[in-house]
Amino acid sequence: MSTISTALRHFKEPTKEQLTQIFFSLPSAGSLDGTEKTAAQEVEKMDINAVLSLSMQGDEDSYAGKLYIISPYLTFSSLDRKSVRFTIPLSTIRRVERLNARAGIYALSLSTWHGMKIVVQLTSLRPTADLFCSLLRDALKVELERGQMKVVKGFVKTCYSEALISTSSTVADNEREDGSLISEEKEGGAPRDSTYHGGLGLRFKFPGDPKKLREASKIKLWTTYLRNHGRNLTLLRYPQCTRLVQVGLPNRLRGEMWETLSGSLYLRYSNPGFYEQLLRENEGRTSTSTEDIEKDLHRSLPEYAGYQSEEGIGALRRVLQAYSFKNPELGYCQAMNILAAAVLIYMSEEQAFWLLEVLCDRLLPGYYGPSMHGTLLDQRVFEALVQRCLPIIHDHFHQVDVQLSVASLPWFLSLYINSMPMVFAFRIVDCFFCMGPKVLFQVGLAILKINGEKLLQIQDDGGFLNLMRDYFASLGESAHPESTDPRTRAITKFQELLLISFREFSVITDETILSERRRYRSEIIHSIESFAKRSAVRNLKSLGRFSKEQAGLVYDALYKAMCIVPPPPAAAPPPVLLDSHDGNAEKPETRIELRTFQYFLSEVATWARDEKIVMNGFQKRVDRDIAEHEFIDRLFFFWDTSCRGALSFQDLVSGLDGVMFNDLMDNIEWFFNLHDKNKDGFLTKDEVLTLSESFLFIFRYEVGDACLGAVSRFMTNAFEYGDALLPQPEGDNEEPPTIGSNEPYLNLATFRMVVLADEVLESFFETDLSASFKLEPLPEMELPVSNSGLLGDIWSTIATDTNKKMFNMFTDEIGKTIGKHQVIHRPSIGRYTKLEEPKARESLLTPSMRKSASKSSLRGADPAIAASSTSTLTLNAPLDPSKEKMLPGVPVPDSAGFSPMPMLQAANAALMERTPFAIDDAKDDDDEEDDDFLEGEEGDDQVMDEVDAFLEAHDSGLTDADQEVAKDLLHAEAVK
């Protein structure tokens, strides 16, 4: 059983518009989006230069950047693309006013649902600003008509930040210091009277000690930020937001901030009730994915108390199954359970479901799929970055043959959750959702640099893994225990790791990662395809008389056909009444339908393609078209022994094995059985005619009339022999028996006798039929070119298949005009190169036996058949003699230097074994703590010291005069 995927071949680099959507964490165009829009509701996208100011207490700088309308969202990004950005649904904008400002200044005031006032100064030309305002007005009207503005009130109630900011809220009275709920500590406790979402941590507590994590101080800082800069749907991401995320999110806000920063919040907002409906519609449904999910449920963070109860296991099961139902092509992949289990500690099931969608689809594409190509590609990128940034370590690993991916692959797959204590891994996840996938590379490089001296002493993979395990276990210890400065001594190894990651490796940007991925994508795809090919050949139940190398050539032809005409998704085998449950149940496999089979057969059979040598005075080319005939359709269903209407790789290998190695008698029998529709051992008269048409199809481009004459003689002899062998009447006056066109007429022995009576047909079945199937190495298929820059875009627009065909047609017309256009059809068999017709062998029938009723009817049908079989006159164009016979097996080329198999094995082993860390244990409120962890103002200062450690200079892109203008706009009145 083989599942063959060509998805990697169809990969296209994201367009500029898609990159913009990814940057602003917007749902992709193919995602669900609640209410469908009509053509009249579509609003044109537009961006404009602008200066953003925030009307709030305190001193916030103004920032120059770009303002975008990407309906139904309004987005902004500062010029450096990292200082300030926001993504706000248009349905949360309550009021838009134009400000009465200085002459020549065009400014708008936007009032949001949460009472913020955002001032935007449009710095483009007046007509451009007017057009932008017009589009903004139209987009707001569309949202009003869709009724989305009424949805906001109910949705924000599901966000904890609303209760946190509210002055009348009493949520803090019902929470422990770590954020978990007091009322749910005991079984049967009073249910919480609120609508906001939360995870398993509310009941089973959150990992870590809240005093050491300074939860109270973090909550206080985030409350201030969210009150001034918006929250959930209207959050504005200023520099302080990123710094607070780097310090670590408080437990109670972590789930909401994850979905806000990642953009999954917008999917949940646009699709209310979708998760529950999906579970209801698929209740009780089972699949291969659901079976795999059940195997991994109890191996997902088993040390956490929530997954030692049915409540946690049930939530994890529902989230993973819902995702597999929504994305059946991807289904479930190992390591998804680790991510889902981690986010469910802080998020509700619905929140976790949408976050998993964003993780697998946008943030980490290709990580969690059958080929894991995204993971393997990023491992190759990480190795290249290590070679560039840490060349000494890279050279040492190469010298002692240590595989970097042995440790780094589990880091990336599980977002470090399975490698280090959860309290530290979750802080890396915080930064990942805020800053993007580059964080994984930056942290990985910092880990290697910090342990550089020790890494230069290791000699094997085991030493590498042990060193990493010891380092992760010590992340909570002081990085400078011997320092005399208390502040320096208080810096932990984890804080040191983050500082090195974001300072020394800040040169690793999103553009760096995209560029390196484009550079190595082709190498990874070829490696995965080579591995998949070897696996498919190895998994064949039977090779027949093929060698593995020859089976590999069959695979190459199949894969090429699948790239041209993609088959339907791999389907599960049909259900059976009795299931042995012995573990050997059939798994989904890839099967091709008739159209794909036609392309496949054209690669291995000369008569299944029309090859034309075209000369027009300008060029000489060979055009190949796919032949279509009932004979090919008949062969497709003949090889479909399981009657599924589609062929697997095994069916193709077995089918070719049944014809390519046959001798004369075997080929005659094979051809007879191919046309014996009901398998009763007889051909009817209609089937004899169909068989003759198959001969004419195969011989359609042969030189001379030798083959046509052989078919004509075959039809004559077939009916003569068939009638001669029928029961003869006893009396002279009795009429000979009549046989209907659909009644048994010609058996195998008679058919064999008819074939052997003709020299052309005998040679065809003896050598030509088997030799017409040619397994030859195919040229390596080119991957889609990654277009970059203006020239790349222009070339991709010009060099299309359609344009090439139009150019060929143009040159052909010119060639016809000047009288130099010539088309030569290449023969399928090519045995006869002269116009001589071989002499027919003497008939085996006596003159009296030749008189038959069928002969007269045959003569009447002869002209029509001859007319239908008239072929274009072909010139002598024999094939290369070296290619007349089947080539010997060509070894399957191995991937040069990069094999995904060791990585996948290492990942599976690492993901299933997670080291428990004592620091992750949840602490009670009454536990005695050291005096080092102070509360109140001193504790807040310690958090702010850590925030300031990440402080960077942010360029607002404005001069002092521009800053003054922006400040004046904050106090401007609206235009009456």
N, C-alpha and C positions, 0 to 999 in steps of 0.2 A: 504494500500500500504506500502510495507516495502523494504528498501534497506539494504541488509545484506552483510557485508564485512568481509572477512577472511584474509585481507592483514596483519593484526597485527600478525597473527599466522605464517606467512611466513617470518617474520623479521629475518635477520641474522646480527650478529655483523660484522662491517667492518673488512676486512682482513688487514694485515700489509701493503700490497701494496696500498689498498684503503686509509688507514690512511695517507700514504705518499702523495698520490695525493691530499687529502683534505688539508694537511698542506701547500703544495705548490700552492693551489688554482687552480689546473689543472682541465680541463673538465673531467667528468667521462667517463668511457669507453662506456657507452650507449648514450652519447651526440652526437649531430651532429658534424661532424668534416670535413666539406667541402668535399674535394676530397677523395673518397674511396681508401684505400690502398690495394694493392695486397699482396699475401703471400710473394712475393719476396721483397717487400718494407718494411716489418716488421723488425724493428731493435731491437735486444735484449736489455733489460733494464740492467743497471749496475750502481753501485756506487763505489766510491774510496775515500780514505782519501786524503785530500788536504789542502793547505794553500792558502787563497785568499788575494791578494794584489791589490790595485787600483792605477794606475798611474795617479796622479792628483796633482794639486797645493794644498799645505797644508799638514798637518800631519795627515793622516789616518792610524790607526793601521792595522796590518795584523791579520787575524783570521784563526784559524784551524777549520776544519769541514769536511763535506762530500760533494763531487760533484757527481751529479746524471745525467745519460742519461735516460730520460723518453721520448722517441721520440713522438712528434717532439719538445721537450723542453730540455733545459739544466738548471739544478737547483743546488743551493748550500745552505747549512745551516751550521751555526757555531755549535760548540759542545754543547753550552747551548741552542740551538734551538730558541733563541730569539734576539741575538745581531745583527746578519747579516744573510740575506737570499736574494736570487733572483730567479726569474723564467723568463727565456729568451727563446723565440722561436728560434729554430735553424736557421730559415730563416732570422733572424736579425744579424747573425754573418757573417761578411764580410771577415775575414782573420784569420787563425790559424797558428801560427809559434811556433816551438820549440826553446827555448832560449839556448844560449851558456853560461852555468853557471858553477859553480864549479863542481869538480868531484863528482859523486854520486848523483847529484841533477837533477831531471827530472822536467822541468818547461815548461809551454805553455803560449803563449801570444795570447789573443783573442781580436780582434778588432770588435766592434759592429757598427751597422748602424749609431748611433749618435756620432761616433768618439771616444768612450771610449776605453781605453786599459786595459783589465783585465788580471792580471798575476796570474796563477794558478800553484802552486808547488805540484806535485803528490808525496805523501810521502809513497806510497805502494811499494812493490817489483817491480823490473824492468819488469818482464813478465806481471804482472798485469797492470802496466802503459801502456805497449805496446798494450795490449788487449783493454784497455779503449780508447786509441788514434785510434785504428783501428775501433772500433764501432762508435766513434765520426765522423770519416771520412765517414763511410758508411751512417750515419744518415744525414750528410750534403749533400751527393750526392742525397739521396732520396728527400730532400727538394728542391734541385736544379731541379730534374726531374719533380717534381710536379708543379713547377713554382711559388712556394710560395714566393720566394725571389723577384719576380717582383711585388708582391702585396703590399709589405711593403711601398713603396713610396707613393702610393695612400692612404693607410690606415692612415699613420701618419698625413696626412694633415687634417684628421677629429678631431685631438686632439689639444686642445687649447694650451697645453704646447709648441708645436712647434712654434706657433706665439709668445708666451711669451718669449721664449729663443732667437728667431731670432733678430739679431741686426738691420735688415732692416725692421722689422714689424712696422706697424702704428696702431695696434689694440688699443693701449692705448689711442690714440687720439679720438677714437669713443666711449669711455666708461666713465661712471660715476665712482665715487669713489667706489661704491659698486659692480662694474663689469657689471651692466646692460648697454644696448646700448643706446646711445643718439639718433641715427638716427631713432629708432623705438618708440620714446616717443609719437609722434603724429601719428594719423591715416594717412595712405598713405605715410608715410615717406620713404625715400630711403632704399631699402633693403641692408643688410650688404653684402659686397663683400668678402666673405670668405667661406671656406668649413668646418670649425671646428664646432663640435656639441655644442649645448647649450640648456638650458631648458627655462621654462616660465619666470624665473627671468630676462632674458635678456630684456624682454619687460615690465613685470609687476613689476620689481624691486625685490630684494631679501629681506627676512625678516630681521628686525633689523636696527640699526643705524651703518653705516660703520665706523664712527669715534670712537664710543665706542667699536666696534669690531676690531679696528685697522687693517682694511683691507689692507691699503697701506704697513704697516710694514710686514704683513704676506706675501704679494705678493713678497716683496723684498727678504725675507728670503728663500722662496720657489724657487724663480728664481735662487738664488745662489746654492741651493741644487740640483735642477734639471739639472743645467748646468754641475755640477761636477759628479753627480751620475746617469746620465741617466734619461730617462723619458718614460712615457707610456709603450711601449713594452719592453724597456731595463732598467727599473727602478731597481736600487740596493737599498735594504732596510737596511741601516746602522742605528746605534742607534739614530742618530739625526733625522732620518725620523720618528721614533715612537714618539719622544719627540715633534716634530713639529705637528704631528697629534693630540697629546693630548692637545696641545694649541688651536687647531682649524684650520680647513682648510679655506683658503680664498674662498669667494663665487664663484669666476670665475673658480677656479681649483677643486672645491669640486666634481662635477659630474665625471670628468675624474679620479680623485684619488679614488673615490668610486669604479669605475669599474676596476681600476688597482689593488687596494688592495684586492678586492673580487675575482678577476679572471674572471669576466664576460667580460672583455676586450678581453680575448683569444677566447671566444665564438663568439663575434662580429667579431673578426679578421678572424676566421676560416669559418664563414658562411655569407659572404657578400650578401646582398640583400634578405636574408631569410625572414626578418620581412615584407618587402613590398610584397613579393610573397605570404606569408601566408594571408595577408589582402586581396589581390586580389582574391585568390582562394576561400575565404570564404565570399566574399562580399554579403550582403543581407541574410546571413544565421542566423537563430535564434535557440535558444535552451533554456533550463531552466537556464543555466548560464548567457546568454545574458539578459534574463528577470530580473534576480537578480541584474545584473550589473546596469541596468537602474534605479532600485529602489534606489541604493546607490550613484549614481553619484553626486547628489546635496547635499549629506551629507558628502562629502570628503573635509575636510579643507575649509568649506564655507567662513571663514573669510579672506582667501587669495584672493586678487583681481583677480588673474588668473582664479579662479574657479567661478567667478561671470560673466564670459564671455563664449561664445560658443567655443572660441579657446581652452581654458583650458579644458572644459568639453569634447570636441571632442577628444583631445589628450588622456585624461584619459580613455575614452570609447574604443578607438582603442587599447591601450596597454592591458587593461584588457581582451577585447574580443580576441585579438591575443593569449594571454597566455591560455585562456580557449580552444581555437581551437587547440593549440599545445599539451595541456595536458587534453584531454577530461575526463579522469577518475577523475582528481582532479577538473577541471572546475574552478569555482569561489567560494571563501569562504569569508565571512565577515571579515573585517580587511585588506584584500588585497587592498581595495580601499584607505585606509589611507596610506599604504606604497607607492603605486603607485603615489598617489597625492603628497606625500612628495618628492620623488626622481625626479618627473617631473619638479619640480621647478629648479633643477640644471642640469638635463640631457635631452637629446633628447628622442623621443619616442623609437627609436631603442635601445639606451643605457638602458633606463628604462626597456624595455622588457627583455633584457638579464640579467639585474641585478635581476629582479623579478624571473627569472628562477633559478639563483644561490641561491637566498634567500630561496625559497620554496623547492628546491631540495637538497641543500648541507648545507647551514648555519643553517637553521631552519627546518629540516625535520619533517614532521608531524604536523607542526603548523597550516597550512592552509588547512585542509581537513575536510571531514564530521565528523570524530570522534575527531579531534583536539588532537590526542593522544600525539603528541610531546609537545604541550603546557601543557597538564595535567601532563605529566611525569616531565617536568622541574619545574612545580609548586611543585610537591612532592619532587624533589631534592632541590629546594630553601627552602622548609619548613625544610628539614633535615639539611641544612647548617645553617639556623637560629637557630635550636636547638643546633647545635654544637658550633657556634661562638657567639651567643647571647642567652644563655639559660634562662636568667631572663625574657627577653621579650617573648620568646617562652612559658615559663611557665605561664606568666600573660595572654597571649592570650588564652591559653588552659583553664585557670581558669575562665575567663569571657566569654568564648565561642565566641571569635572574629575570623573570618575566614581571615587568612593572604591573601588568594587568591582573596578576594574581591577587594583589591587594586593592588596586584602584578600581577594578570593575565592580566589586560589591559597594565601594564608596558611592559611585555614581548611581548604581541601580537603586539603592535604598536611601539616597540622599544622606548618607553617613549615619542613618538611624540604626543600622544593624552593626555598626563598627565601634561607635563610641557611646558613652552614657547618654541616655535620652535627654537629660537636661541641657547638655551641650549640643547634641545633634539638632534639637528643636530650635536652638538659636541660629544654627546654620540654615535650617529650613526657613526661618524668619527672613534672613537675608536673601535666600534664594527667591522667595516670592516677591520680595521688594526690588531686587536688583537684577534678577534673571539668571539663566544657566551659567553665566561666566563665573558665578560664585563657586560652583563646584570645582572649576579649574584653578581658581585663585587659592582656595583652601587646600587643594591637593598639592599644589606647588609649595605652599608654605609649610605643610607637613614634612615634605621631603627636605626642604632647606633647614628647618629646625633640627632635624635628625641627621643632617648631612654627614657629620663625622662618624657616627655610628653606622650609617648606611655603607660607608666606604670599607667597613670591616666585615660585612656579611659576605658569605660565600655561596648561599643557595636560597631557594624560595622559602624554605622553612625558617631560616634565620630572619628573613625579611618580614614574614608574617608575625613571628614572635616579637620582634622589635616594635612593630606597629601596635600590637596588642598591649604591650607594656606601656607604650607612650599614651595610648588612649585611656588606659586605666589611671594615669597620673595627671590628667588634664585639670583636675581640681586643686592640685598642689601648687605651691609658689614657684614661679619661674626663676626667682632670684632669692633663694632662702638664706643666703649668707650676706645679703646686703644690710647695711646699717640704717638705711632710710626706710622707715615704716611704710611709706607709700609705695616704694619700689618692691619691698618685700610682700606687699599685699597683692601685687599683680600675679595672677594665676597663669598657668601654662596655656589655658584656653584663651585668656585675654591676649596673651602674647601671640597666639596663633591668628586671631582675628586682626590684630594690628599689622602683622607682617602680610597677611593676605590682602588687606585693602590698601596698604601703603606701598609696600615694595612691589606688589604684583598688580598695581592699578593700571599698568600698561596693557594688561589683558582685558580688552574691551569686547563688546558685542560684535563689533566689526571684525576684530581679530578672529573670533570663533567662527563667524560665518565664512570668512576668507579661507581659513584652514579646512573647514568642512568641504568647501567647494574643491579644494586642492586634493583631498584624499578620498572623496566620495567614489570616484571611479575604481580606485584600488580596492576599496572595501566591497563594492558590489561584485567585482570580478572574483574576489576571494569567496564571498558568500555563495555565488552561483557555482563555483567549482566544488565547494563543499556540498551544496545541495545536489549536484549532479552525482557525486560519488555516493551520497546517501541513497538517492533514488535507485541507482544501479544495485547497490548492496541490498536494498530492501525488496528486490524482485523475488517473487516466489520461485520463478523458473527462468533461466536464461535460454533454455532450449539448446540449440546448437551454436548460439552466439558466444563469443568471448566477451569479457567485461568491456574491452576496448570497443568492440563493435556495438554493444548495447549503449555505450556512451555516445556513439555517433547517432544512434536512433534518438537518444535523449536530446542531442543538439538540434536535430531536425524538428522534434516536437516543441522544444523551447522556442525556436525561431517562429514556428507557426503560432504559438500562443502569444508571442509578442505582437504579431501582426493582427491576429483575430483572437482577442482574449476570451477564454472559456468562462462559463458561469462559475460562481464560487464553489469551492470544494463542498460536496454534499455528503451527508452521512449515508451509510448503506441502508437499504430498505429494511423495515422492521421484520422481525421473525416471530413466529408464534411461541417458540421455545427458546429460552436464553439459558445457556449453560452456566453463565457467570464464572467462567474459568479464567478470566483475565485476558483471553485471546480474542475478544470481540473486535470486529472490524472498525477501523477509524475512518473519519472522512478522508476522501482522496480526490485528487483532481481528475476530472474526466472532460474530454473535448467533444464538442458536437460536430455535426457534419461539415459546417463551413470551415472550422479550424482543421478538420481532417483533410479537406481538399488541399489546403496549403501545406500540410505535413506531407501528404502523398506526392505533391509536386516536387518536394525536395528529395525524395528517395526513388521515385519511379519516373522514367523518361517519358512515358506515354501520358502521364498525368499533368503535363505542362505543354504549353505551346511556345516554343522558342523560335523567334524570328530574327534573322540577321538583316538589319536595315542599313542601307547605304543610300545617301541622298546627295553626294557631292561635297557635303560639308563635314559629315561625321559618319563613322561606322559604329553601330552599337548593336547590342543584343537585347531585345525586349522579351521578357518572359511573362506570360499570362497563365492564369490558373485554368486548367481545362475542367469543364463541367459535362458530365455524362451519366446516364443511368448506371453504367458499369462501375463507376466510382461509388455511387450511392449503394449499389448492391454489395460492393466490397466492404463498405462501412458496416452495414447490418450483418454481413457474414462474419465479421470479426467481433461483433457485439454478442458474445456467447452468453452473457448474463442478462440480455434483453433489457438493458437500462436506457437505451437510446443515446448512449454516450460511451466513449472508449477511454480506458485508463492506459497508463504507460505499459502495464503488464499486458493488456489486450493487444497493443501495437506490437510489442516484442513477440508475443506468441503468434500473432497473425503473420508477421514477416517471416518468422521461423518456419511457418507452414508452407512457404512458397520459395524462399530463396535458396534452399539447399536440396530441392527435389531433383529427382532424375526424370527421364521421359515419362514413364508410366505414372509416377506420382503427380506430375504436373497436369497430365491429362485428367486424372481423377479429381484433382483440386479444381480445375476449371469446370468440370462437369458438376461437381457438388456446389460450386458457386452459383450456378444457374438453375439448380434443382430446388425450386422454391419450397416445396412441401416435403422435401427430403424423403421421397418414397422410392428413390433409386431409378426413376424414369424422368425423362424430359418430355413435356408436351410439345405439340407443334408450335405453339406460341413461344415456348421457351427455346426451341431450336432457332426460331427467327431472332429472338432476343440475343442468343448466343452469337449468331451471325453478325448482328449489329455491334456486339462487343468487339469482334474481330475487326470490323471496319473502323471502329473508333481507334483501336490500337495501331492499325496500319494506315491511318488517314494521311500521313505525310511521307510515306515510303516512296522511293524512286521507282518509276516504271509501273507496270501493271501486274507484276508477278504476284504480289500479295492480294490484289483485287481478284485476279484470276483464281487464286487459291480459295478465297472465300466463296466465289461463285461455284467452283467445283464442289466445295464442302456442302453447300446447300443442295446441289443436285444429288450428290452421293448420299447425303443424310436422308433425304426423302425416298430415294431409291432403295437404300438398304433397309430403312424403316418399314416401307411397304412390303418389301420382299420377305421380311421376317414375320409379318402378320400371319395369322391362321388363314390358309387358302381355302376357298370353297371346294366342296367335293365334286359337285357337278359342273359341267362346262357352261351351263346356262345361268348359273347363280352369279349374282353380283358380288364383287369383292367387298369385304367388310369396310364400312366407313368409320373413321376415328375422329371424334370431335377435337377441336383445337385445344381443349383443356383436359384431354384425357391422356393417360400414360401412353407414350409412343416409342421413345428411344431410350434403351438402357445403356449402362456404362460400357459394356462389351461392344455393342454396336457403335457407340460413339468413338471408342478407341480404334475400331476397325476403319471408320470413316477418316479419322485424322491420319492414321498410318498410310492411307491410300494416297496422301498428297505429300510431296517432298517438302514444300514450303512450310506447311503446318507441322510436319514432323520435326523439322529443324527449329521451328519456333518453340515447341514444347520441350525439345531436348536441351536447348541452350539459351535461346533468346528471351524466353519469359523470365527465367530466374535472373539472367544478366541485366534485364531492364530495371531491376531494383538495385540501385547503386548507393552504397553507404560511403560517402566521401566526407572528409573534414570540411566543415563550413568555415568561411572566413569569420573572424571574430566580430561580433556585432558591436557597432559603435553606440556609446551611450549618448543621450541627449546632451548637447553642448551647453555648458553654463555660460550664458551670455552676460557680459559685463561691459558697461561703457556704451558710448554712442555707436561705435563701429560694430560691436557685437550685436546690438539691437537691429542695426540696419541690415547686417548680413543675415540674421535669422529671419528677417522679413522678406528678403529677396530669395534666399536659397531654400525654398519650400518645394515639396514634391509636386504641388500643383503648378508652380512656375516652371519646373523642369519639364513637365509634360507639355505645357504650353509652348515652350521653346522647341521641343522635339517636333510638335505638330507644325510649328512655323517653318522649321528647316525642311520638313517633309514636303510641305506645299511648294516651297521654292524648288526643291529637287524635282518634283513632278512637273513644274513649269519649264525647267530647263532640260527635262528628259533624262535625269540622272538618278531618279528614285527607283530603287530595286529592293524587293523583299524576298528573302530566301528562307523557307521553312526548314528547320533542322529535323531530320527524320528521327523517330523514336527508337527504331530498331537498327536501321542502317546496314542491314546485311547485303542488300542488293544495290549495287552502284551503277548498273547498266540497265538499259531499257529492254533487255531480253527477258522473255518469260520462260521459265523452266517447263519442260515437257511434263504433262500429267502422266502418272503411272496408269498402267492398264487396269481397268475395272475388274473387280473380283466377281461381278455378277454376270451370269449368262444372258444372252439377248432376251430370252423369255422372262427372266426375272426383272428386267428393266422396265417392263410395262406396268405402270402403277397409276392409281388415281391421283396420287399426290404430285406426280411429276407434271401433270397438266396444270394443276393449280399453281405449282411452283413457277412454271413458265409465265403464267399470268402475273405473278408477283415480281418476277425478275426485273422488269424495266423500272419499277418504282424503287426497288432496293438499289438497283444500279445507279439510279438518279440521285438517291439520297446519299450514296457513298462516294459520289464524284468529289475528288479532292483537288486542291490547287496543285498545279504542276510544280514540283520541287526540283531544284537543281542538286547536283552531286555535292553534298556537304557532309561527308562522313565525320563521325566523332573521332577523337584521338584514340588510336588503337590501344594505348596504355590504359584507357578508361573503359574499354569494352567489358572487361571482367571486373568483378567486385574487388575493390582494393582490400589488401590485408588490413587487419585491425591496426588502428593508430592509437598509441597510448593517450589516455586522457591527461592533459597538461595539469600539473599541480599548481596551486597558487604560489606565487613567488614570495616566500618569506613570511607571509601573514596567514595564519589559519585561525578561524574563529572557534574551533572546537576546544582548545585548552581554556580559552576565556569563559566559554559557557559552562564547562565543568567546574571551573573555579568559582564562578558566580553561584551556581546551584549549591555547592558545598558551603560557601560562606553565608549565603542567605538563610540556610537551614540551621546554622549554628550561630547563635548570638550570645556573646559573653554577658552575663548579668552583672550590673554595677551597683554597688551599695548606695551610691550617691543618688540613684533614681528613686529610692524608697520614699514614699510619701510620709511626712512627719506630722504629728499631732500638734495642736496649738499649745498644749501644756508641756511640751518637751523643753527641758532646760537647754539654753543655748549659751555660747561664750559671749563675753562682753564685747567681742570684736564687731558684732552685728548689731548696730544701734538703729533705733528708730527715730522718727521725728526729723528735725532739720538736719542733723548730722548724717542720718541715713540718706536723705535726699541729696546732700552734697556729694556723698560717695557715688551715687548714681550719676550726678551731673559731671563729676570728674571723669567717669568712664565715657559719658557722652562727648565731652570736650576732647577726649583722646582721638575721636574720629573726625574732629572738626576740620573741614577743608575750606579753602578760599573759594567762594562761589562768585563768579563774574555775572553781574546782572545784565551786562551788555548795554548799560546806559551811562551817559555822562552825568556830571553833577547837575547841569541845567535840566536834563531830562528827568532826573529824580525829583527836582523841585516842581516841574510841571505835573508829574504823576501825583505828588502829594497834594497839590492844589485841587486836582480832580476829585480827591476824596471828600472835599467839602463843597463841591459844585452842586448847584440845584438842577433839577430836571427841567427840560424845555417844556414850557407850557403850551 
